[in-house]
Amino acid sequence: MSGPALPRYGTLLLACTAATAIANNYALQPALTDVADDLGLSATTTGLIPTATLVGCTAGFALLLPLTDRVAPHRLVGVQLCVLAAALTLAAAAPNAPVLLTACLLIGAMAGVAAQAGAIAGRYAAPGRRGTAMATVATGLSAGILLSRWAGGSLADLLGWRRMLLVFAGLALLGAFATGRLLPRDRPRPQGGYPAALAALAPLLRRHRPLRRAVITGGLWYFAFNVVWVALSLTLARPPYSLDATAIGLYSLAGLLGFAALPFTGRLVDRYTPGRVTVGAMGVAALGTAVLAAGFPHPVPTVLGLALFDAGCFAAQAANQSVVVAVDPDRSGSLTGVYLVLYFAVGALGTAATAPLLDAFGWRGTVLTALAALLTAAGLAAARHRKREPAGTARDTGPAPFPR
């Protein structure tokens, strides 16, 4: 770990930063019809709006996360939140599609500060508290993802989509002020120049076996996560259900169980190994998926299945990212960047595959495909644990948490 330990309020601040930043990737989605009507957009152009945000976010992971290893946290996070506020203001004032899409690219890139918050929390965590710190930030990030569509849709109905974006811009500015004053001011000691840091991203994947394992297992459950949620949205929007966006969005509240599970997950990671925690989390997610396959569309088993599914995926993600940071805490930003770029790429494959899976196999076949991905991830994590993964991964005893 470089620099002083992060105080408790610093971890909570990073969690709030992650929540409000990542929410901007999804907040506009419930109001896309209003945006299209206001700007006179075609259906194809309207569909590019969330795509631009995702592309920007992936680029931000690749290009900006390595800055976590080079720039003092208070300056890095504060400046990006200011740029995020400016991009949201530009989107709110957009007169046409090109301006809005450009703004969405910037919004996505700056929203990647949510991942930087997790890397900073892992680097500056007190000894023996890395898992808890990263789980706290993961709780905030998960809250931002789950509640963003509900908050964005509600504010858009109340204020209009443009003023809704201005509300989020105000939150970004408030976060910039707080992080600029309260986060650590010491500058990490970078290893080489920034171009060299970017060039080193691919070699990091080749050099570190724990990173490769984390990418594979994390990609599998994020593939499953996207398959389940996109399949649910598409199925509920089609006959015979034909639910509107607000009703479909309410199902996301089932994931609130994940918030309660994440802090507990952090303590487990600090006490046991991430591999053991991941196996248990995948078991919970697989159970939830099985309930969804058998119980849909009845509300009670559907909500229960979603709650278990989300809690398992969120808990596994917290454990997995503690593995990534523990490979080399002083390069946590670069390592997290590699992990998240590939993680989101596999998740995008899940999103793209869902509609064809639904058409070919229906709801149950699609959900069982997600279940197969979860069980594969559990098997890989169990194999890693059987190799006697040392508990030092969670307790900061060294940069190589797995045997080579």
N, C-alpha and C positions, 0 to 999 in steps of 0.2 A: 504494500500500500504506500502511495506517495502522499505526503502532506498530512495534516492533522485529521483526527477522526471527525466525522460529520455529526453534529449534535442532533438530538431527536427532532427538534423543530425543523432542521435542515432536511431530514428525510421526509417529513410530512409535507414540506414545501415542494420538494421534488415530486412527490406523489400528486399533489394538486396541479403542478405544472404539467406533468404527463397527462393528467385527465383532461385539462382544458385545451392542451395543444392537440392531442390526438382526436378529440371530438370534432375538430374542424374538418377532418377527412370525411365525415359522414353527416354533419348537421344539415347540409343543403339537400340531401337526397330526398327527404319527404316532400320538399317543395319544388321538385324538378318540373312538375306540371305547371306550377305558377311561373317559374322562370321561363319556360318555353312559351307560355302565353304572353308574357310581358315583352320578351325579346323577339317573338315570332320565329322560334327555332323549330326545325324539323325534328322528327323522332331520332334520327341518326345523330344529329348534332347534339341533341339533349343527352343522349347516351355517352357522348364524349366527355361530359362534365365530370362524372365520378371517375372515369378512366384517366383523365388528366390529373386528378388529385392523387390517384394511386401511382401513376407514373412519376409524378413529382416526389412522392414520399419514398419510392424505391431509389430514385436518384439521390435524394437527401441522405438516405442510409449509406449509400456508397461513397458520396463525396464529402459529407459533413460529419459523419460519426468519427472519422479519424481525427478531427479537430479536438475531440475530447482528450486526446493524448498530447495536445500541443498548447491549448489555450486555457487560461484560468476559468474555472466554472462560472464565476459571477459575471464575467464579461461574455463568455460564449453563449450562455443561456439567455442573458439579458438582451444581447444584440439580436439574436434570432427571434425572440418574442416580439421585439420592436418591428422587425421585418415582416413577421407574421401579421401583426396588426395592420401594417401598411398594405399587405396583399389582400387582407379581408376588406379593407376600406376600398381598394381598387375594385374588387369584385362587387361590392355593394353599389358602386357608381357605374358599373360596366354598361355601356350603351349598346353593345353588340357581342356576338359570340367570340370573336378573336380576343377581345379584351378580357372577357370572362374566363376563357380557357387559359390564357396566359396567367391570370390571377390564380386560377386553380392549381396550375403547376407550381407556382410559388407557395401557395398555401400548403400543398402536400409536402414540398421540400422542407419548409420550416416546421411543419407539424412533426417531422422526424426528431425534433428536440425532445419528444417524449422518450425515445429510445436513448438519447444522450443522458436523460435524467437517470435511467436505470444504470447505465455504465458509471456515472458519477457516484451514485449511491453505493455501488459495489466497490469502487476504488477507495472511497473515503469512509467506508463502514469501520466501526470499532472492531478490534480482534474478536473473532467468534460470533460476529453479528451480521456477516455478509448476507446470509440467507434471509434473515429477518428484514434487513434494509431493502434488499431487492424485491422481496415479496410485498413490502409496503408500497413501493413504487409501482409494482405490477398491479396491485389493487387499484391504485389511482388510474393507471392506464386502462385497465379492464372496465372500470366505471365510466371512463370517458367514451369507450367504444360502445358499451351497452346502452348508455343513457343519451348519447349524442343525437340519435334519430328522434327520440321522444322529445328532448329539449328543443332541437332545431325545428321539428314540426309544430310544436306548441307555440314557440315564439313566432314562427312564420305566420301561423293562423292569427295570432294576436296583433303582430306589428307589421307583417309583410316580410318577404324574404330579404329585402335590402336592409331593413332596420335590424332584422335578426343577425345578419352578418356584422353589423356595427356593434351589437351587444357583445359578440364574440371578440371583436377587435378591442373593445374596452377591457375585457377580461385578460387578453394577451398583454395589453399595456400595464395592467395592474400586476400581472405576473412578472413582467420585465422589471418593474420598480422593486418588487420584493426580492427577486433573485439577485438583482444587481447589488442590493445592500446586504444580503444575508448569506449567500453561498460563499464557499472558500475562495480566497483571492490568490493563493499560491499557484504559480504556473508549473504544469508538469514539465519534466525534462524530456523533450522529444528525441527520438532516435532517427536522425537524418532529417532531410527537408520534406515538405508536404508532398511534392511530386513523388519522392521516394516512398513515402507512406502509402500513397495510392497504388504505386507499382507493387508494393509488398503485400497487398490484400490477397491476391491469388496464392502466392507462396505460403501465406499463413495457413491456408486450407491444406496444402500439401504437407506442411511441416508438423501440424498438430493433430494427432489422431483423435483426441477428445473433441476438438472442434468439428471434425468430420462426422463423428458419431452424433454430436449434438444437432448438426444440420439435418442428418437423415431422420433421426427420431422426431425432432421438432417439425420437420417438413411433413411427415406422415400425419401427425395429429392436426396440423393446420390445414392440410388437404381435407381431412375428415370434417374439421370445423366448418370450412366453407361449403362443403358438399351438403351437410345437414342444414345449415341456416339458409342457403340459397334454395335448396329443395323445399324447405318449409315455406319460404316466401312465395315461390312459384306455385306450389300446390294450393296454398290457401287463397291465392289470387284467382285461381282458375275455378270454373264450375266443377262440382256443385257448391263450393264454399263461397267464392266470389267476395271475399272480405276486402275492405278498403285498407289503405296504407296505415291508417291510425290503428285499426284493430290488429293488423299483422304486427305492427311495431310493439304492441303491448306484450306480445309473446317474449320479447327480448328481456322483459323484467324478470322472467324466470331465472335468468343468469345471475340474479342478485345473490344466490347461494354462493357463487364463486367469490364474492367479496368477503364473506365470513370465512371461507376456507383458506384464503391466501395468507393472512397473517399466521394462521396455524401451520400452514405449509412451510413458511419461513423458519419457524422454530424447529420443525422436523428436519429441514435441510441442515440447520446448524447442529442438530444433535446426531443425525444419522447421515447416510450418504445420499447425494442427489439421485443416484441410480435406484436405490430402494424406494425413495419417495416417488420417482417417476413411474415405477412399476405399479405402485398402489394407486396413483392418480389415473393411470391408463385403465386400471381395473374399474374405477369409479365411472370414468367416461364410457367405457365399453358397456357397463351395466345400464347407464342412461340411454345409450344408443339402442340396446336391445329392447328397453321399455318403449322407446319411440317406434321401433319397428312393429312391435306387437300391439301397442295401445293407441296409436294415432287412428282417427282424429278425436277420440274422446278427450275432453279438456284436462281431466285430472292426470291421467298417465302421460299425456303430452307435456304438461308443465313439469311434472316430476322428472320425466326423462330429460328435458332440456336443462333443468336445474343440475342434475347429476352430471350430464354431459359437459356443461360449461364449467362446473366446479373442477372436474377432472382435468380438462384441457388447461384451465388457468393455473392450477396447481403444478402441472407438469411443466408449463412454460417458466414459472418462477424457479423451479429446480434446475431446469435446463440452462437458463441464463446464468445461474450461479456457477455452473460448470464452465461456461464460456469465459466469464470474467476470471475465474480461478486459474485458467491456463497461464495468464500473465497479466496481473492487475494493472501494471503500468502501460499496457497496450489494450486496455479494456475497450476503448472506443473503436479501434480498428477491428478487433476480434468480433465485437458486437455487430459492426457494420457488415462483415462477411456473413455472419450468421443470419442477420435479418434480411439481407438482399436475397439470399437463397431461400430462406423461410417464406418470404412473401412470393417469390417466384413459384414455389411449389403450391402455395395457397391459391395463386392465380390459376394454376392448372386445374385445381379442384373446382373453382368457380366456373371455368370454361367447360368443364366436363359434366356439370350437373344437369343442364337441360337435356343433352343427349342421353344421359343415364336415365332421367325421368321418362323420356319418351320410349326408351327401349325396355326398361325394367320396372317402371312404376315407382311408387313411394318406397315400398318395402325393399325392393332390389337395390335402390339407390342408397338407402340407409344401411343396408347390409354391406355395401361396398365401403362405406365409411367405417363400419365396425371392423372389417378386415384390415383397414389401414391402422386402426387403433390397436388391434391385437398384434399386428406386426411391430409397431412401435414398442409395445409392452415386451414382446419377445426380445427385441434388440436391447432394451434397457436391462432386462433380466440377465441376458448374456454378459453385458458389461458388468453387472453387479457380481456375477459368478466369478469374474476375473479378479475378485477381491479388491474392488475400487476402494482406496484408502479413504478414511473419514476426513483426511486433511483437506479434501476438496472444499468442505464447508467450513473448515476451521482455520483457513489461512496459513497452512503450514508449508506451502510451497507452490510453485507455479505449475507443476506437472501432476495433476490430481489422478491420473491413470497410469498404470504401467505401460511402458512403450512396447 
